[in-house]
Amino acid sequence: MKFTNYHRAQSLEDAHKTLQKDKSNTIVGGGLWLKLSRREVDTAVDLAGLDLDLIETTDKTIRIGAMTTLTQIEESDTLRQIASGILVEAVSEIMGRQLRNVATLGGSIIGRYGFSDCITPLLALDARLDFHERGIVSLQDFLTEKGKVDDILKAVVIDKTKAKGYFKKVKKTAHDFPILNVAVVKSEDGTRIAIGSRPAVATLAQAAMDHLAAATTIDKKTITQAARIAKESLKYSTNHRAGAEYRAHLAEVYTRRGLMEVNGLED
Ligand SMILES: Cc1cc2nc3c(=O)[nH]c(=O)nc-3n(C[C@H](O)[C@H](O)[C@H](O)COP(=O)(O)OP(=O)(O)OC[C@H]3O[C@@H](n4cnc5c(N)ncnc54)[C@H](O)[C@@H]3O)c2cc1C
């Protein structure tokens, strides 16, 4: 990315106004993904200094500021306690420490990256996004939208739930992008299954979730059926990392393992 002007925002309102001034103007999170693009930008708007790098808790929720780095998430004792620490686990598997020191949660969500290891666990955790202009939008809805985001993400909000969680990232080498990732969260509200890097962006395995919700008992048979449904009801494609068939197979295997784990069952 090449930018002509750098603007360190004094407030969210200031950041938003500057963003609206020119179509090419862009918010900068950690700047790592932007740096790889060939875009020409009039003004890069920096949110550093707006206190958006905080992890705050209330009685019922946890609010993770959009400028929170992946390292901050990795080191958060609060987040480690949520759904078996799946967000912490997912983040700690992304590249190396130097990248995680700089990459932000906001920057990891706004691009709706198919490969994202942050989005998959957050979708299973039923996260909400708090935007400056739009207010609260569910991550699930945000992921179905298309086009450039002309708003500022302030924070990601999750419930302080007593849930069990499971996360799996399948990758070829330690620092690689995922071939597929799977997150399962079982709370008192039911079970959510998110599958990402198919290679399309993460989505809920809704038919598999419905199957579990309708079951009177959650046993190995129901779980095996749900995992099969997760494989058969979602679309898996081929890219340079893996084939569609292999991805679909992985989805079934790790959905089953995740469901077994959150239900305290063993083979
Ligand atoms: C070499 C490399 C390897 C990687 N490997 C992985 C991996 O294996 N798994 C994985 O999940 N991720 C991976 N990533 C992605 C990384 O984890 C971050 O998601 C990515 O760098 C974006 O974060 P950032 O803070 O750098 O965002 P930026 O590059 O600053 O911004 C990205 C986009 O988000 C917008 N944006 C940023 N913050 C806001 C905000 N608050 N409000 C509105 N818009 C905003 C920007 O305008 C831009 O469009 C990798 C990245 C690199 C460079």
The ligand as a Gaussian input file, in Angstrom:
#p B3LYP/6-31G(d) Opt

LIG

0 1
 C        2.606000     -13.241000       6.533000
 C        1.249000     -13.301000       7.171000
 C        0.764000     -14.516000       7.604000
 C       -0.509000     -14.592000       8.211000
 N       -0.992000     -15.811000       8.616000
 C       -2.229000     -15.877000       9.166000
 C       -2.794000     -17.126000       9.598000
 O       -2.204000     -18.187000       9.474000
 N       -4.040000     -17.098000      10.138000
 C       -4.747000     -15.943000      10.302000
 O       -5.858000     -15.969000      10.807000
 N       -4.244000     -14.752000       9.920000
 C       -3.011000     -14.702000       9.345000
 N       -2.528000     -13.485000       8.932000
 C       -3.391000     -12.300000       9.058000
 C       -3.103000     -11.536000      10.350000
 O       -3.354000     -12.359000      11.470000
 C       -4.022000     -10.298000      10.458000
 O       -5.351000     -10.723000      10.410000
 C       -3.797000      -9.322000       9.322000
 O       -2.452000      -8.923000       9.314000
 C       -4.693000      -8.084000       9.463000
 O       -4.467000      -7.452000      10.685000
 P       -3.820000      -5.984000      10.733000
 O       -3.986000      -5.480000      12.124000
 O       -2.441000      -6.033000      10.178000
 O       -4.819000      -5.213000       9.764000
 P       -4.532000      -4.061000       8.682000
 O       -3.631000      -4.594000       7.606000
 O       -4.121000      -2.821000       9.356000
 O       -6.017000      -3.860000       8.145000
 C       -6.700000      -4.882000       7.422000
 C       -8.027000      -4.300000       6.914000
 O       -8.877000      -3.999000       8.010000
 C       -9.230000      -2.605000       8.022000
 N       -9.291000      -2.209000       9.428000
 C       -8.356000      -2.451000      10.385000
 N       -8.802000      -2.067000      11.595000
 C      -10.036000      -1.550000      11.389000
 C      -11.042000      -0.997000      12.274000
 N      -10.879000      -0.910000      13.595000
 N      -12.192000      -0.561000      11.722000
 C      -12.414000      -0.662000      10.374000
 N      -11.522000      -1.183000       9.515000
 C      -10.351000      -1.629000      10.014000
 C       -8.150000      -1.921000       7.195000
 O       -8.621000      -0.720000       6.609000
 C       -7.863000      -2.980000       6.157000
 O       -8.837000      -2.949000       5.146000
 C       -1.264000     -13.407000       8.362000
 C       -0.751000     -12.166000       7.937000
 C        0.489000     -12.097000       7.337000
 C        1.003000     -10.751000       6.904000

